[in-house]
Amino acid sequence: MRILICIPCLLTGGTEVQTFSLAKALLAGAHKVALACYFEHDSGMVRQFQDAGVKVYLLSPDGSRPAGTISTTRFLWNGLKKIIREEEPHVAHVQYMAPGALPILTLRALGIKKIIATAHTSADIYSNNGLRIIRFLTRHVLSGFQCITERAESSFFGTSRLFDGSPSPHFTIHNTLPDHITIRTESRPPLRDSDPLTIGVVSRLEKIKGMDLVIPAFAEIAKKHPNIHLLIVGDGSLHEHMKIQAKQAHISDSAPTSNKANPSDRIEFTGRLSPGELQAQYDRIDILLMPSRSEGFGLTALEGMARGCVPVVADTGGLPEVVRDNIDGLLNIPGSTEDIINKITLLLDNPDVINRFSASSVKRARDFSPDNYKRQINLLYKK
């Protein structure tokens, strides 16, 4: 089967990572896969798709966007028309509903009868009119509407179910663990009361990710727990703000040289790292903190769990579907520094709970393995 994946941007975010997993799953099913990127793109990500065997079309070679609905419609029509003429796809898979419904309507007008759309967010980013359009498209235009979490699917349609192969206009197929992270085959060495321990975040340093809460929470926790270290992996607009927070709390930006009774010299900023460098950082982290105010799926939690990190994550987006509360880790109230402190303190006071959650996290990560994802995607296309 010839499949055309359509996506607005091809940068380095979670949506692009999961789109790459989709492409590889389809290639593994012996399908021919092409990809159309409408706007911005990263050359390294483009090469990654090409090296995997995907033919990539860049509708905007310089990454610019046309202004206005009419110009965008004309732009998509002309670009997709050329690709469809060359590729003759049997199915178009539209990743991310942007810009609006235009790609779906354009593909249908150009003669593509089988179209699948995947939403990587919940319905709260759409207006009431936008939701009506999505529901209309799902009933009358799309062959299927895929969500990446059941919570998101419920927000769009009021009901949800995991895809099992039976016919349904909308369904959930969870994201999968990316290739740059492997699931641990051996257990982590068990922690004891006196062992030093690392709390870590792997994130864009942005307010929507709750990064403004990290340093204040750590500063309070560190007052009672002299053997902890904070590892911050990532970059963003709050980087300098977090460093200021660290100075105000008397926490310096360096690796710890000794265990002290105050929170000095116990924080490390690595900056942004490549995907291939992340696994080594997860292996340094005992408790993985994700205090997000909003989250689509929660891929970082899954990556850390695959390496045996114990997740303490906000009860938002798809995170509760990845992290089972009090089984694999702990859920905290979104935006609450106090609740973050309480949940991490509970773990620090109970190393046996950390050990139990760590083992459970690795087992849970196997539910989201690439092999399981490939089976679901290819079952969907078989249907």
C-alpha positions as CSV (number, residue, x, y, z in Angstrom):
1,M,0.0,0.0,0.0
2,R,1.2,3.5,-0.8
3,I,0.8,5.9,2.2
4,L,1.3,9.7,2.3
5,I,1.9,11.1,5.8
6,C,1.2,14.8,6.0
7,I,2.5,17.0,8.8
8,P,2.8,20.8,9.2
9,C,6.3,20.9,10.6
10,L,9.2,18.5,10.7
11,L,11.2,19.7,13.6
12,T,12.5,17.8,16.7
13,G,9.5,17.7,19.0
14,G,7.5,14.8,20.3
15,T,5.0,14.9,17.4
16,E,7.8,14.5,14.9
17,V,9.4,11.7,17.0
18,Q,6.1,9.8,17.0
19,T,5.6,10.5,13.3
20,F,8.9,8.8,12.7
21,S,7.7,5.8,14.7
22,L,4.6,5.8,12.5
23,A,6.6,5.8,9.4
24,K,8.9,3.0,10.6
25,A,5.9,0.9,11.6
26,L,4.4,1.3,8.2
27,L,7.7,0.5,6.5
28,A,7.9,-2.6,8.6
29,G,4.5,-3.6,7.3
30,A,5.9,-3.5,3.7
31,H,4.1,-0.3,2.8
32,K,5.6,2.4,0.7
33,V,5.8,5.7,2.7
34,A,6.1,9.3,1.6
35,L,5.9,12.3,3.8
36,A,4.7,15.9,2.9
37,C,5.9,18.6,5.3
38,Y,4.0,21.9,4.7
39,F,6.2,24.5,6.5
40,E,9.2,24.5,8.9
41,H,11.6,21.7,8.9
42,D,14.9,20.6,10.5
43,S,17.5,19.2,8.1
44,G,18.6,16.5,10.6
45,M,15.1,15.3,11.0
46,V,14.5,15.3,7.3
47,R,17.6,13.1,6.8
48,Q,16.4,10.8,9.6
49,F,13.2,10.1,7.6
50,Q,15.1,9.8,4.3
51,D,17.6,7.3,5.8
52,A,14.8,5.1,7.0
53,G,13.4,4.9,3.5
54,V,10.8,7.6,3.5
55,K,10.5,10.0,0.5
56,V,10.2,13.5,2.0
57,Y,8.6,16.4,0.2
58,L,9.1,19.9,1.5
59,L,6.3,22.1,0.3
60,S,8.1,25.2,1.5
61,P,11.9,24.7,1.0
62,D,12.7,27.7,3.1
63,G,10.2,26.8,5.8
64,S,8.1,30.0,5.4
65,R,4.3,30.0,5.7
66,P,1.8,31.8,3.5
67,A,-0.3,34.5,5.1
68,G,-4.1,34.1,5.2
69,T,-6.5,31.3,4.6
70,I,-6.8,31.8,0.8
71,S,-3.0,31.8,0.3
72,T,-2.6,28.8,2.6
73,T,-5.3,26.9,0.7
74,R,-3.8,27.6,-2.6
75,F,-0.3,26.7,-1.3
76,L,-1.5,23.3,0.1
77,W,-3.6,22.6,-3.1
78,N,-0.6,23.1,-5.4
79,G,1.9,21.3,-3.3
80,L,-0.2,18.3,-2.4
81,K,-1.5,18.0,-6.0
82,K,2.0,17.5,-7.3
83,I,2.8,14.9,-4.6
84,I,-0.4,12.9,-5.2
85,R,0.2,12.9,-8.9
86,E,3.7,11.4,-8.4
87,E,3.0,9.1,-5.4
88,E,-0.6,8.0,-6.2
89,P,-1.2,7.2,-2.5
90,H,-3.9,4.8,-1.4
91,V,-4.1,6.4,2.1
92,A,-3.2,9.8,3.5
93,H,-2.4,10.0,7.2
94,V,-2.6,13.6,8.5
95,Q,-0.6,14.2,11.6
96,Y,-1.8,17.1,13.9
97,M,-4.8,19.1,12.9
98,A,-3.0,22.1,11.6
99,P,-3.6,24.4,9.8
100,G,-7.2,23.5,10.8
101,A,-9.1,21.2,8.5
102,L,-7.5,22.5,5.3
103,P,-5.1,19.6,4.7
104,I,-8.0,17.1,5.1
105,L,-10.4,18.9,2.9
106,T,-7.7,19.5,0.3
107,L,-6.7,15.8,0.2
108,R,-10.3,14.8,-0.2
109,A,-10.9,17.3,-3.0
110,L,-7.8,16.0,-4.7
111,G,-9.3,12.5,-4.8
112,I,-7.9,10.8,-1.7
113,K,-10.8,8.7,-0.3
114,K,-9.1,7.1,2.6
115,I,-7.8,9.6,5.1
116,I,-6.7,9.0,8.7
117,A,-6.1,11.9,11.1
118,T,-4.1,11.8,14.3
119,A,-4.6,14.4,17.0
120,H,-1.7,14.9,19.4
121,T,-3.6,17.1,21.8
122,S,-6.8,17.2,23.6
123,A,-9.9,19.1,22.5
124,D,-9.2,22.1,24.9
125,I,-7.2,23.9,22.3
126,Y,-10.2,24.1,19.9
127,S,-13.1,26.4,19.9
128,N,-16.7,25.0,19.9
129,N,-16.8,25.6,16.2
130,G,-13.5,23.8,15.7
131,L,-14.8,20.8,17.6
132,R,-18.0,20.7,15.5
133,I,-15.8,20.7,12.3
134,I,-13.7,17.8,13.7
135,R,-16.7,15.8,14.6
136,F,-18.3,16.4,11.1
137,L,-15.0,15.4,9.4
138,T,-14.9,12.2,11.5
139,R,-18.4,11.2,10.6
140,H,-18.4,12.2,6.9
141,V,-14.8,12.5,5.5
142,L,-12.3,10.6,7.5
143,S,-11.7,6.8,7.5
144,G,-10.6,7.1,11.1
145,F,-9.7,9.7,13.8
146,Q,-6.9,8.5,16.0
147,C,-6.1,10.0,19.4
148,I,-2.9,9.3,21.4
149,T,-4.7,9.1,24.8
150,E,-8.1,8.0,25.9
151,R,-8.5,11.2,27.9
152,A,-8.0,13.2,24.7
153,E,-10.4,11.0,22.7
154,S,-13.1,11.6,25.4
155,S,-12.5,15.3,25.3
156,F,-13.3,15.3,21.5
157,F,-16.1,12.8,21.4
158,G,-17.3,12.1,25.0
159,T,-16.3,8.4,24.7
160,S,-13.1,6.5,24.1
161,R,-11.6,3.1,23.5
162,L,-8.3,1.5,22.8
163,F,-8.0,0.3,19.2
164,D,-8.6,-3.4,18.9
165,G,-9.2,-3.8,15.2
166,S,-13.0,-3.5,15.3
167,P,-14.6,-0.8,13.2
168,S,-14.9,2.6,14.9
169,P,-14.8,6.2,13.6
170,H,-12.5,7.3,16.4
171,F,-10.1,5.4,18.7
172,T,-6.9,5.6,20.7
173,I,-3.5,4.2,19.8
174,H,-1.0,5.2,22.4
175,N,2.4,6.5,21.4
176,T,5.4,4.3,21.5
177,L,8.9,4.3,23.0
178,P,11.3,5.8,20.5
179,D,14.3,4.0,19.1
180,H,16.9,6.1,21.0
181,I,15.7,4.5,24.3
182,T,15.9,0.8,25.1
183,I,14.0,-1.0,27.9
184,R,16.2,-2.1,30.7
185,T,16.8,-5.9,30.9
186,E,18.4,-5.8,34.3
187,S,17.1,-4.2,37.5
188,R,18.7,-1.1,39.0
189,P,20.8,-1.7,42.2
190,P,18.4,-1.3,45.1
191,L,18.6,2.0,47.0
192,R,19.2,2.2,50.7
193,D,18.5,5.0,53.2
194,S,22.0,6.5,53.0
195,D,22.5,6.3,49.3
196,P,22.8,9.6,47.3
197,L,19.9,10.1,45.0
198,T,19.2,12.2,41.8
199,I,16.0,14.0,41.0
200,G,15.9,14.9,37.3
201,V,13.9,16.7,34.7
202,V,14.2,16.2,31.0
203,S,12.2,18.9,29.3
204,R,11.8,22.1,27.5
205,L,12.4,24.7,30.2
206,E,9.0,26.4,29.8
207,K,6.2,27.4,32.1
208,I,3.7,25.1,30.4
209,K,6.1,22.2,31.4
210,G,6.0,23.5,35.0
211,M,9.7,24.3,35.1
212,D,9.2,27.3,37.3
213,L,8.2,24.9,40.1
214,V,11.3,22.7,40.0
215,I,13.9,24.8,41.8
216,P,11.6,26.0,44.6
217,A,10.4,22.4,45.2
218,F,14.0,21.1,45.2
219,A,15.2,23.8,47.6
220,E,12.6,22.8,50.2
221,I,13.3,19.1,49.8
222,A,17.0,19.6,50.0
223,K,16.8,21.2,53.4
224,K,15.9,17.9,55.0
225,H,17.6,15.5,52.5
226,P,21.4,16.3,52.2
227,N,22.1,13.4,49.8
228,I,20.0,14.5,46.8
229,H,21.1,16.1,43.5
230,L,19.1,17.9,40.9
231,L,19.8,17.2,37.2
232,I,18.2,19.5,34.6
233,V,18.3,18.3,31.0
234,G,17.0,20.7,28.4
235,D,16.8,24.3,27.4
236,G,14.2,27.0,26.9
237,S,13.0,30.4,27.8
238,L,13.1,29.7,31.6
239,H,16.8,28.7,31.6
240,E,18.1,31.9,33.0
241,H,15.1,32.3,35.3
242,M,15.8,28.9,36.9
243,K,19.4,29.8,37.4
244,I,18.3,33.0,39.2
245,Q,16.0,30.8,41.3
246,A,18.9,28.6,42.1
247,K,21.1,31.5,43.3
248,Q,18.3,32.9,45.4
249,A,17.9,29.5,47.1
250,H,21.8,29.3,47.4
251,I,22.0,26.4,44.9
252,S,24.9,26.7,42.5
253,D,25.1,25.5,38.9
254,S,27.6,22.7,39.3
255,A,27.8,19.0,40.0
256,P,28.0,18.1,43.7
257,T,31.5,17.5,45.1
258,S,30.3,16.2,48.5
259,N,27.1,15.7,50.4
260,K,26.3,18.8,52.5
261,A,23.6,19.8,54.9
262,N,22.6,22.8,52.8
263,P,21.4,22.9,49.2
264,S,24.6,24.4,47.7
265,D,26.5,22.8,44.8
266,R,23.7,20.3,44.2
267,I,22.3,21.3,40.8
268,E,23.5,20.6,37.3
269,F,22.2,22.1,34.0
270,T,23.3,20.1,31.0
271,G,21.5,22.2,28.3
272,R,19.8,20.7,25.3
273,L,21.1,17.2,24.3
274,S,20.5,15.1,21.2
275,P,18.1,12.1,21.4
276,G,21.1,9.8,21.4
277,E,22.5,11.3,24.5
278,L,19.3,11.1,26.6
279,Q,19.5,7.4,27.7
280,A,22.7,8.0,29.7
281,Q,21.0,10.9,31.5
282,Y,17.9,8.9,32.4
283,D,20.3,6.3,33.8
284,R,21.6,8.9,36.2
285,I,18.1,9.8,37.5
286,D,16.3,8.0,40.3
287,I,13.2,10.2,40.5
288,L,12.0,11.8,37.2
289,L,9.9,14.9,37.8
290,M,7.3,16.1,35.2
291,P,5.3,19.0,36.7
292,S,3.6,19.9,33.4
293,R,0.6,22.2,33.4
294,S,-0.4,20.6,30.0
295,E,0.9,17.5,28.3
296,G,-0.3,15.6,25.2
297,F,1.0,12.1,25.9
298,G,4.0,12.2,28.3
299,L,6.8,10.6,26.2
300,T,9.5,11.8,28.7
301,A,7.8,9.8,31.4
302,L,7.8,6.7,29.3
303,E,11.4,7.1,28.3
304,G,12.4,7.4,31.9
305,M,10.3,4.5,33.0
306,A,12.0,2.3,30.4
307,R,15.3,3.0,32.2
308,G,13.9,2.4,35.7
309,C,13.3,6.0,36.8
310,V,10.5,6.5,39.2
311,P,8.1,9.1,37.7
312,V,6.5,11.9,39.8
313,V,4.2,13.5,37.2
314,A,1.3,15.9,37.0
315,D,-2.2,14.5,36.7
316,T,-2.7,16.1,33.3
317,G,-3.0,15.0,29.6
318,G,-2.0,11.4,28.9
319,L,0.4,11.1,31.9
320,P,-2.1,9.1,34.1
321,E,-2.4,6.6,31.2
322,V,1.3,6.1,31.1
323,V,2.1,6.3,34.9
324,R,-0.3,4.3,37.1
325,D,-0.6,6.1,40.4
326,N,1.0,4.3,43.3
327,I,2.0,1.4,41.0
328,D,4.7,2.8,38.7
329,G,5.1,6.2,40.3
330,L,3.1,9.1,41.8
331,L,0.7,11.7,40.3
332,N,0.8,15.2,41.7
333,I,-1.6,18.1,41.5
334,P,-0.8,20.3,38.4
335,G,0.8,23.6,39.4
336,S,1.2,22.7,43.1
337,T,4.7,23.0,44.4
338,E,3.5,21.8,47.8
339,D,2.2,18.6,46.4
340,I,5.4,18.0,44.4
341,I,7.4,18.4,47.7
342,N,5.1,16.0,49.5
343,K,5.2,13.3,46.8
344,I,9.0,13.4,46.4
345,T,9.5,13.5,50.2
346,L,7.3,10.4,50.5
347,L,9.7,8.6,48.1
348,L,12.9,9.9,49.8
349,D,11.6,8.6,53.1
350,N,10.8,5.2,51.7
351,P,13.7,3.8,49.5
352,D,11.8,0.4,49.3
353,V,8.9,2.2,47.6
354,I,11.4,3.7,45.1
355,N,12.8,0.2,44.4
356,R,9.3,-1.2,43.9
357,F,8.1,1.5,41.6
358,S,11.3,1.4,39.6
359,A,10.8,-2.3,38.8
360,S,7.1,-1.7,38.0
361,S,8.0,1.2,35.7
362,V,10.2,-1.0,33.5
363,K,7.5,-3.6,33.2
364,R,4.9,-0.9,32.3
365,A,7.2,0.6,29.6
366,R,7.0,-2.8,27.8
367,D,3.3,-2.1,27.1
368,F,4.4,0.8,24.9
369,S,7.1,-1.1,23.0
370,P,7.7,-0.5,19.3
371,D,6.7,-4.0,18.5
372,N,3.2,-3.5,20.1
373,Y,2.8,-0.2,18.3
374,K,3.8,-1.7,14.9
375,R,1.2,-4.5,15.4
376,Q,-1.6,-1.9,16.2
377,I,-0.7,0.4,13.3
378,N,-0.5,-2.4,10.7
379,L,-3.7,-3.9,12.0
380,L,-5.4,-0.5,11.5
381,Y,-4.1,-0.3,7.9
382,K,-5.1,-3.9,7.3
383,K,-8.7,-3.0,8.3
